[in-house]
């Protein structure tokens, strides 16, 4: 097992390149099983989730290879297996996309129920409702969902709750259904648009992605092609907060500034400078950010995947801030860890009331999920003294070369084995 050892206090300065969007890449990799041809997906982040999904495709009988340059080459032309029910499938949330992809191609899918980060129930009722609207029936037993349809016929699907995963899954199944599928109250995240653009480049006919209504005209089959993943909005936001919380000055490159609007707006509201360029943003910190209220919402609202990072920044803010988590019902578990570092935060259901403190002090803390783990690192960068962050497996799922990128900006951070007791020292490798 490994941990991060971080010596706080360094102001981050310099430039950092953002990788491809993890939440887009995982959907595109799985969508490739629908394609009779070779898919080349570029700018794939090298994180454990993308490797695991390529392994699953190989276990399914397809061919998937992820190069160290971040190019996934996937050929499922001869795939004839709709059974993704083995153990690795249940380990990551993105496996849920095998339901829509295999159902779309084979009219049958058997998929191990998806796992994923632990912040409340991860239901799939909206996914299954969408499939049944297309004519599929399902049963769940022994942790495997079995979905099948004589025929998949396009239909209108109204999403009771805005759901990224369900929107993508219904788009996948609809792409190869007969007739037209209309998804209303669809999720509008940048990665929804990326999946639609990917499918269209492979021969699908999808319009309206990025709006509340997505129209999918089913086609016979999808052909191979090349596609490049959009930049990661949440990785970019994480580095924006890293610059802010260390009162640094960082140019964050390979981004789509439009995707960062809600994050940039909130940072500027609390006194951070954000300068937007064509494909980069510069973030300049301030001595102490001002209090603010934050409500997480589906895109284009403030992203829930930036909630832990923003709470950590406001924990050092001047005044009382209120953060409301409107997407997940239990995404404040990490606050107990922040409290160990001296944060003063009271959680009441979906609301966190943050009394800003002057400083945080280093401590051993654990990552409770992917974004909470990143937030612990941000806290360590700003804290006085040494912070050790455990459970790196979560961070490794979604951040490519995280410590290397932070170190290149001057952070004193090193990855060590958990039984390594070498004291952190003022040096490049903490
Ligand atoms: C995706 O999860 C992301 N994961 C999550 O990011 C992100 O937090 C979430 O979207 C919201 O943006 C991936 O893309 C792999 P949802 P997903 O379906 O699709 C409820 C990260 O940090 N819901 O949009 O699982 C659900 O309980 C991860 O990168 C149902 O009720 O999220 C939640 O309250 C963490 N029934 C809300 O909808 C369903 O069938 C939004 O969930 C599905 C969802």
Boltz pocket constraint, residues with backbone or C-beta under 6 A from the ligand:
constraints:
  - pocket:
      binder: B
      contacts: [[A, 23], [A, 26], [A, 93], [A, 94], [A, 117], [A, 121], [A, 122], [A, 123], [A, 124], [A, 125], [A, 126], [A, 127], [A, 128], [A, 161], [A, 162], [A, 163], [A, 164], [A, 165], [A, 166], [A, 187], [A, 304], [A, 305], [A, 326], [A, 327], [A, 328], [A, 329], [A, 370], [A, 371], [A, 398]]
      max_distance: 6.0
